[in-house]
Amino acid sequence: MRKILTLLAFLLSISIQAQDAMKVLDITADRIRKAGNVKIEYKASIFSGSTETASSTGTMWLQGSKMKLDADGIKTWYNGKTRWCYVPEANEVNIDEPSKKEMAAMNPYTFMNIYKKGFKMTVKETVLRGEAVYEVYLKARYAKMEVKEVYVDIRKSDYQPLCIRVRENKDWQRVSVLSFKGNLQLSDNFFVFPEADYPNVFKNDMR
């Protein structure tokens, strides 16, 4: 009987943890959506085990499905359909129409759209960069899922994500959010390649 009661208590604690984790993510996702047009400064890294194999820093602007990205000098504009990627060394802009999946891979806030299905989740309170955070852990329920594990560190005071770690295969990707500004005034043209600013650029149209 004692073993059964212990097992029931353990299962109950898992259920409560999952509910708490879902609540934290729901609040976080809601606040990001309400922030509207946002600007994010970040550092992205790829790890093989505990070894960092690549990293980049950049600034990202988001408006719904639209995105502008400036990462290590390479600039990308995406208006929800067309993507322009400008490579300054070649003075070339590549133009294509990527899939939603491709664009989701570039967005550190993709977790907002995936966490409600197919994941077991838990949450604990910890400290990151000297700030109190909720560390939400998501683990895929099914082997066929592309995203296997996710950690999201969310600041307790305002529910802003500070760090997102994702594992698809063996390697981990980490995005550290360095700054976050919401409620910006961004026009639709902000997410379109400004041809007038690049009069001599070579256009590689792959549409």
Rosetta blueprint (number, residue, H / E / L):
1 M L
2 R H
3 K H
4 I H
5 L H
6 T H
7 L H
8 L H
9 A H
10 F H
11 L H
12 L H
13 S H
14 I H
15 S H
16 I H
17 Q H
18 A H
19 Q H
20 D H
21 A H
22 M H
23 K H
24 V H
25 L H
26 D H
27 I H
28 T H
29 A H
30 D H
31 R H
32 I H
33 R H
34 K H
35 A L
36 G L
37 N L
38 V E
39 K E
40 I E
41 E E
42 Y E
43 K E
44 A E
45 S E
46 I E
47 F E
48 S E
49 G L
50 S L
51 T E
52 E E
53 T E
54 A E
55 S E
56 S E
57 T E
58 G E
59 T E
60 M E
61 W E
62 L E
63 Q E
64 G L
65 S L
66 K E
67 M E
68 K E
69 L E
70 D E
71 A E
72 D L
73 G L
74 I E
75 K E
76 T E
77 W E
78 Y E
79 N L
80 G L
81 K L
82 T L
83 R E
84 W E
85 C E
86 Y E
87 V E
88 P L
89 E L
90 A L
91 N L
92 E E
93 V E
94 N E
95 I E
96 D E
97 E L
98 P L
99 S L
100 K H
101 K H
102 E H
103 M H
104 A H
105 A L
106 M L
107 N L
108 P L
109 Y L
110 T L
111 F H
112 M H
113 N H
114 I H
115 Y L
116 K L
117 K L
118 G L
119 F E
120 K E
121 M E
122 T E
123 V E
124 K E
125 E E
126 T E
127 V E
128 L E
129 R L
130 G L
131 E E
132 A E
133 V E
134 Y E
135 E E
136 V E
137 Y E
138 L E
139 K E
140 A E
141 R L
142 Y L
143 A L
144 K L
145 M L
146 E L
147 V L
148 K L
149 E E
150 V E
151 Y E
152 V E
153 D E
154 I E
155 R E
156 K L
157 S L
158 D L
159 Y L
160 Q L
161 P E
162 L E
163 C E
164 I E
165 R E
166 V E
167 R E
168 E L
169 N L
170 K L
171 D L
172 W E
173 Q E
174 R E
175 V E
176 S E
177 V E
178 L E
179 S E
180 F E
181 K E
182 G L
183 N L
184 L L
185 Q L
186 L L
187 S L
188 D H
189 N H
190 F H
191 F H
192 V L
193 F L
194 P L
195 E H
196 A H
197 D H
198 Y L
199 P L
200 N L
201 V L
202 F E
203 K E
204 N E
205 D E
206 M L
207 R L
